[in-house]
């Protein structure tokens, strides 16, 4: 099981000596400084108590930070904003890196090698439902609360999630927090690659506290599904059922067509001309659904497209932003990137089909369509 793998890997890494290759040095300066890259910046409304930055996007231009509050109407924050707010005691940063099995990458080991200072590791496979064979499905409210509490996160905290690709699995964890009623959560635009390209330091080994918290989160999940009591619980959930769909809801929508169904997988997989990466899963798509590969939500630096660019992508595929939308993908990860893009456009109530194609394509009674060559 994923939790067992996490525990064994964590134990092994406790024996590792901290690397001296990276020297973590970060600060929050009130003085002007020179930008080392040309990142994307956004304007934020004054909401809450979390501070953010306003900066120029030109290389070499002097930039200054001011204390404005980031709005929950915007789903992402810039690396410069995070750097300025990294010491905020009510800010929690999560490394939620996850990769496809065929990539043969170990997110926990990569976290050990380099992660944003103060970041904790969020195990996408481990913090999941233990009652299904489907990968990383949404855990129960009790299990999520126990795991997040073990990480030291409280309801008062703002949460910034990032991953090792730019925007990939971080969007999944952003969606998870929102499903459980926590809206003060954002994805780091461009993720760890953008952070490093901007010249900001990384830590090369996790602190003992970070390792213990990751291990505790894994153990908390196991205990909940074994019927054991977990304490203390510092994070209270408030389930938002409208943000998650089941197979039966998708099946019903085929007949009623109330929601526009968008699939985030590649066009070849959607059309049924490319095999699925998981064995035993049929090729094709849900009848009536449309394909917008998740990569179309991002630019070349793996940051989220602007409002206008996102609108064009959806309009080109015949998606009306005035009508309801449901998203899916292979296992419920990249569908959240579509939801992230739609959130930027003001559609904050987009549900994700959690089981996605792994469930649908593996279900013998679920209808499957393929596209003509």
Secondary structure, DSSP 8 states (H G I E B T S, - for coil): -HHHHHHHHHHHHHTS---SSS-------SS-EE-SS----------SS-EE-----STT-EE----EE--TTS-EE-HHHHHHHTT-TTEEEEE-----GGG---HHHHHHH-EETT-EE--TTTSS-SS-SSTT----HHHHHHHHHHTT--TT-EEEEE-SSSSSTHHHHHHHHHHTT---EEEETTHHHHHHHTT--EESS--HHHHHHHHHHHHHHHHHHTT-------------GGGEE-HHHHHHHHHH--SEEEE-S-HHHHHTSS--SSTT---SB-TT-EE--GGGGB-TTS-B--HHHHHHHHHHTT--TTS-EEEE-SSSSTHHHHHHHHHHTT-TT-EEESSHHHHHHH-TTS--B----
